[in-house]
Amino acid sequence: MPSRSIPLAFTLALTGCAGGGSVASDASPPPAATASAVASAAPTATAQAAAPESGRPCGALDCRLFDTPEDALAAVLASKPLVLGIGEAHAQKGMEGVDSAAKRFAEHFLPALKGRASDLVVELMLPPKGCKPAEQKVRTQQREVTKHQAASNQNEYVTMGDVARKLGVVPDALRPSCDDLERTAKAGDAAIATMLENIARLAGTKAKELVARNEKAGADKMVVLYGGALHNDATPKAGRKSWSFGPELAKATGSRYVELDVFVPESILDTDSWKAMPWYAHYDRAAHAGATALFKTGPSSWSLIFPKTAK
């Protein structure tokens, strides 16, 4: 794992709305014995589902309000995950005056993960040398989906890696092979779906490698994945299981996988995609604006809405 900062990648991976909204945006795999040892040492899913217990109750889905994002994160981490999959809705154009989820994660959450997380894998793609034609084709294929994203997204992910490194959390990105890019380039109308599948597979494989390494070294630290709030779903909707690493990592870690979706309130719109979120009907824009709202959306899944940006 490199200790340097992450270089600028060729693309920011695509995203969708967590919970199944419409799409908007060097090691071998761990030996079976190692993965088994991790699972056997893990707490039960029932114990994991007990968090959070702190915060001020605010309604359905165990809604709780916290004075700071760090307090809300601490409640989620009480479940002691081996892998924390954080998903965001990528910042869109026109939101430049509002701190993005990625910026808030770097400022508020990464310092809180110092000493607790070993690695941070971000959803940037770092292709190898020697496959430029396929790389250029993939750039073109994903441009239609990412054209509405804020221009600052990639740089904020790179900054996130720099902040992590300074805190002792090793940053890395997804590293597709030339074959991965070729498959996407040749996928035609299925190119976007192929990209989403590649992201989930690469992130899931990397996380399992890092968990196995930590287990072998006796390091009681978590692996953090950060990217679009589609790939981290613990319970993907029908037809989207191959786009998420959640079920695979839950199985590999003995139910010590936690999904945490993080959203900026200003980005929440009255659209079908947002309305499909399980917490949408219970989020009170006025009453919750000054606090961090945390909703429990599944046995090991939470959605966090940051406070509204101060004027």
C-alpha positions as CSV (number, residue, x, y, z in Angstrom):
1,M,0.0,0.0,0.0
2,P,1.5,3.3,-1.0
3,S,2.0,6.0,1.7
4,R,2.0,8.8,-0.9
5,S,-1.1,10.8,-1.8
6,I,-3.4,9.4,-4.4
7,P,-2.6,10.7,-7.9
8,L,-5.4,12.2,-10.0
9,A,-7.4,9.4,-11.5
10,F,-8.9,9.3,-15.0
11,T,-12.5,9.1,-13.8
12,L,-14.7,9.6,-10.8
13,A,-16.7,6.4,-10.5
14,L,-20.4,6.6,-11.0
15,T,-23.0,6.9,-8.3
16,G,-26.6,6.2,-7.5
17,C,-28.9,7.1,-4.7
18,A,-28.4,4.8,-1.7
19,G,-31.1,2.3,-1.1
20,G,-31.8,1.8,-4.8
21,G,-32.6,5.2,-6.3
22,S,-31.9,5.8,-10.0
23,V,-28.3,5.9,-11.1
24,A,-27.0,9.5,-11.2
25,S,-23.8,9.4,-11.2
26,D,-1.0,-6.4,-4.8
27,A,-2.2,-9.3,-2.8
28,S,-4.2,-12.4,-3.6
29,P,-7.7,-12.9,-2.2
30,P,-7.5,-13.9,1.5
31,P,-7.1,-17.6,2.1
32,A,-10.3,-19.4,3.2
33,A,-8.8,-20.2,6.6
34,T,-8.0,-16.5,7.3
35,A,-11.5,-15.3,6.2
36,S,-13.0,-18.0,8.4
37,A,-11.0,-16.9,11.4
38,V,-12.2,-13.3,10.9
39,A,-15.8,-14.5,10.7
40,S,-15.6,-16.8,13.7
41,A,-14.2,-14.0,15.9
42,A,-16.9,-11.5,14.9
43,P,-19.8,-10.4,17.0
44,T,-23.2,-11.5,16.0
45,A,-25.5,-9.5,13.7
46,T,-27.8,-9.0,16.7
47,A,-25.1,-7.3,18.7
48,Q,-24.2,-5.2,15.7
49,A,-27.8,-4.1,15.2
50,A,-28.0,-2.7,18.8
51,A,-26.3,0.6,17.9
52,P,-27.0,3.5,18.1
53,E,-28.3,4.2,21.6
54,S,-27.2,7.8,22.0
55,G,-28.5,11.1,20.6
56,R,-31.9,12.7,20.9
57,P,-34.9,10.6,19.6
58,C,-36.6,12.3,16.6
59,G,-39.0,9.8,15.2
60,A,-39.2,6.7,13.0
61,L,-36.3,4.5,11.9
62,D,-34.7,5.1,15.3
63,C,-34.1,8.7,14.1
64,R,-31.7,10.4,16.4
65,L,-30.2,13.9,16.4
66,F,-26.6,14.7,17.4
67,D,-24.9,17.9,18.1
68,T,-22.0,17.0,15.8
69,P,-21.4,14.7,12.9
70,E,-18.6,13.1,15.0
71,D,-21.1,12.1,17.7
72,A,-23.3,10.5,15.1
73,L,-20.3,8.6,13.7
74,A,-19.3,7.4,17.1
75,A,-22.8,5.9,17.6
76,V,-22.5,4.0,14.3
77,L,-18.9,2.8,15.2
78,A,-20.2,1.3,18.5
79,S,-21.0,-1.7,16.4
80,K,-17.3,-2.2,15.8
81,P,-17.3,-2.9,12.1
82,L,-14.4,-4.6,10.3
83,V,-15.4,-2.8,7.1
84,L,-17.2,0.6,7.0
85,G,-18.7,1.3,3.6
86,I,-19.5,5.0,3.3
87,G,-21.6,6.1,0.4
88,E,-22.4,9.6,-0.8
89,A,-24.5,11.4,-3.4
90,H,-21.7,13.0,-5.5
91,A,-21.8,16.8,-5.4
92,Q,-23.6,18.3,-8.4
93,K,-23.0,21.5,-10.4
94,G,-24.6,24.5,-8.8
95,M,-23.8,23.4,-5.3
96,E,-20.4,25.0,-5.2
97,G,-21.3,27.2,-2.2
98,V,-22.2,24.2,0.0
99,D,-19.6,21.9,1.6
100,S,-19.9,18.5,-0.1
101,A,-20.2,15.2,1.7
102,A,-16.6,14.4,0.7
103,K,-15.3,17.6,2.1
104,R,-17.2,17.0,5.4
105,F,-16.0,13.4,5.6
106,A,-12.4,14.6,5.3
107,E,-12.8,17.4,7.9
108,H,-15.1,15.7,10.5
109,F,-14.8,11.9,10.1
110,L,-11.2,11.2,9.1
111,P,-9.8,12.7,12.3
112,A,-12.2,10.6,14.3
113,L,-11.0,7.5,12.5
114,K,-7.3,8.1,13.4
115,G,-6.0,5.1,15.2
116,R,-9.2,3.1,14.4
117,A,-8.9,2.7,10.7
118,S,-6.0,1.1,8.9
119,D,-6.9,1.9,5.3
120,L,-9.2,4.2,3.2
121,V,-10.1,3.0,-0.3
122,V,-11.7,5.7,-2.4
123,E,-13.8,5.3,-5.5
124,L,-11.3,6.7,-7.9
125,M,-10.0,4.5,-10.8
126,L,-6.3,4.2,-11.4
127,P,-5.8,2.3,-14.7
128,P,-2.5,0.7,-15.5
129,K,-0.3,1.8,-18.3
130,G,-0.7,0.2,-21.7
131,C,-4.5,0.4,-22.2
132,K,-5.0,4.0,-23.4
133,P,-7.5,3.2,-26.2
134,A,-9.8,1.4,-23.8
135,E,-9.3,4.1,-21.1
136,Q,-10.3,6.8,-23.6
137,K,-13.4,4.8,-24.6
138,V,-14.5,4.4,-21.0
139,R,-14.0,8.1,-20.5
140,T,-16.4,8.8,-23.3
141,Q,-19.0,6.2,-22.1
142,Q,-19.2,7.6,-18.6
143,R,-19.3,11.3,-19.6
144,E,-23.0,11.4,-20.1
145,V,-23.7,10.2,-16.5
146,T,-21.1,12.4,-14.8
147,K,-21.7,15.6,-16.8
148,H,-23.8,17.1,-14.0
149,Q,-21.3,16.4,-11.3
150,A,-19.3,19.3,-9.7
151,A,-15.9,19.8,-11.3
152,S,-14.3,19.7,-7.8
153,N,-15.3,16.0,-7.1
154,Q,-12.1,14.3,-8.1
155,N,-9.9,16.9,-6.4
156,E,-11.9,16.5,-3.2
157,Y,-11.3,12.7,-3.3
158,V,-7.6,13.3,-3.8
159,T,-7.6,15.7,-0.9
160,M,-9.4,13.1,1.2
161,G,-6.5,10.7,0.5
162,D,-3.9,13.3,1.5
163,V,-5.8,14.0,4.8
164,A,-6.0,10.3,5.5
165,R,-2.3,9.8,5.0
166,K,-1.4,12.5,7.4
167,L,-3.6,10.9,10.0
168,G,-1.9,7.5,9.6
169,V,-4.7,6.0,7.5
170,V,-3.3,4.5,4.3
171,P,-5.2,5.8,1.2
172,D,-5.6,3.9,-2.0
173,A,-7.9,3.8,-5.0
174,L,-9.4,1.1,-7.2
175,R,-7.0,-0.4,-9.7
176,P,-8.8,-1.9,-12.8
177,S,-6.9,-4.0,-15.2
178,C,-6.7,-3.4,-18.9
179,D,-9.1,-6.4,-19.3
180,D,-11.6,-4.6,-17.0
181,L,-11.4,-1.5,-19.2
182,E,-11.7,-3.5,-22.4
183,R,-14.8,-5.3,-21.1
184,T,-16.4,-1.9,-20.4
185,A,-15.3,-0.4,-23.6
186,K,-16.9,-3.3,-25.6
187,A,-20.1,-3.4,-23.5
188,G,-22.0,-1.1,-25.7
189,D,-25.4,-0.2,-24.2
190,A,-24.4,-2.2,-21.1
191,A,-21.3,-0.1,-20.4
192,I,-22.6,1.8,-17.4
193,A,-23.8,-1.4,-15.8
194,T,-20.4,-3.0,-16.5
195,M,-18.7,0.0,-14.9
196,L,-20.9,-0.4,-11.8
197,E,-20.1,-4.1,-11.5
198,N,-16.4,-3.4,-11.9
199,I,-16.4,-0.8,-9.1
200,A,-18.2,-3.2,-6.7
201,R,-15.9,-6.1,-7.5
202,L,-12.7,-4.2,-7.2
203,A,-13.7,-2.5,-4.0
204,G,-15.0,-5.7,-2.4
205,T,-11.9,-7.6,-3.4
206,K,-9.6,-4.9,-2.0
207,A,-11.5,-4.7,1.3
208,K,-11.3,-8.5,1.8
209,E,-7.5,-8.4,1.2
210,L,-7.0,-5.6,3.7
211,V,-9.2,-7.3,6.3
212,A,-7.3,-10.5,5.9
213,R,-4.0,-8.6,6.2
214,N,-5.1,-6.9,9.4
215,E,-6.3,-10.2,10.9
216,K,-3.0,-11.9,10.1
217,A,-1.1,-9.0,11.7
218,G,-3.4,-8.9,14.7
219,A,-4.4,-5.3,14.0
220,D,-7.8,-4.5,15.4
221,K,-8.6,-1.8,12.9
222,M,-11.3,-1.3,10.3
223,V,-11.1,-0.8,6.6
224,V,-13.1,2.2,5.2
225,L,-14.5,2.3,1.7
226,Y,-15.7,5.7,0.4
227,G,-17.7,6.2,-2.8
228,G,-21.1,6.4,-4.3
229,A,-24.1,5.4,-2.2
230,L,-25.1,2.6,-4.5
231,H,-22.1,0.3,-4.1
232,N,-22.2,0.1,-0.4
233,D,-25.8,-1.2,0.0
234,A,-26.0,-4.0,2.5
235,T,-29.3,-5.1,1.0
236,P,-29.3,-4.1,-2.7
237,K,-32.6,-3.9,-4.5
238,A,-33.5,-6.6,-7.0
239,G,-31.3,-6.5,-10.1
240,R,-28.6,-4.4,-8.4
241,K,-26.8,-6.9,-6.3
242,S,-23.8,-7.0,-8.7
243,W,-23.4,-3.3,-8.2
244,S,-22.8,-3.5,-4.5
245,F,-20.0,-5.0,-2.4
246,G,-22.2,-4.9,0.8
247,P,-23.5,-8.5,0.9
248,E,-20.2,-10.0,0.0
249,L,-18.4,-8.1,2.7
250,A,-21.0,-8.9,5.3
251,K,-20.5,-12.6,4.6
252,A,-16.7,-12.3,4.6
253,T,-16.6,-10.4,7.9
254,G,-19.1,-12.4,9.8
255,S,-21.7,-9.6,9.7
256,R,-19.1,-7.0,10.7
257,Y,-19.8,-4.9,7.7
258,V,-21.6,-1.6,8.2
259,E,-23.2,0.6,5.5
260,L,-23.3,4.3,6.3
261,D,-24.8,6.7,3.7
262,V,-23.9,10.4,4.2
263,F,-25.9,13.2,2.6
264,V,-25.8,17.0,2.5
265,P,-29.3,18.4,3.2
266,E,-29.1,21.0,0.4
267,S,-28.7,18.3,-2.1
268,I,-31.9,16.5,-1.1
269,L,-34.6,17.2,-3.7
270,D,-38.3,16.4,-4.1
271,T,-37.6,13.8,-6.9
272,D,-38.6,10.2,-7.2
273,S,-35.0,9.0,-6.5
274,W,-34.8,10.9,-3.2
275,K,-38.4,10.0,-2.2
276,A,-37.5,6.3,-2.6
277,M,-35.1,6.7,0.3
278,P,-36.5,5.0,3.4
279,W,-35.7,8.0,5.6
280,Y,-37.0,10.6,3.2
281,A,-40.6,10.9,4.7
282,H,-39.2,11.1,8.2
283,Y,-36.5,13.8,7.6
284,D,-37.7,17.2,8.8
285,R,-35.8,19.9,6.9
286,A,-36.7,22.6,9.4
287,A,-36.5,20.7,12.7
288,H,-33.3,18.8,11.8
289,A,-31.4,21.5,9.9
290,G,-29.2,22.5,12.8
291,A,-28.2,19.0,13.9
292,T,-26.9,15.8,12.4
293,A,-29.7,13.3,11.8
294,L,-29.1,9.6,11.9
295,F,-31.6,7.0,10.7
296,K,-31.3,3.3,11.0
297,T,-32.4,1.9,7.7
298,G,-31.4,-1.8,8.2
299,P,-29.8,-4.2,10.6
300,S,-26.4,-2.9,9.7
301,S,-27.3,0.2,7.7
302,W,-27.5,3.9,8.6
303,S,-28.2,7.1,6.8
304,L,-26.7,10.3,8.1
305,I,-27.8,13.8,7.0
306,F,-25.3,16.5,7.9
307,P,-26.4,19.8,9.4
308,K,-27.3,22.5,6.9
309,T,-24.4,24.7,5.9
310,A,-24.2,27.8,7.9
311,K,-24.6,31.0,5.9
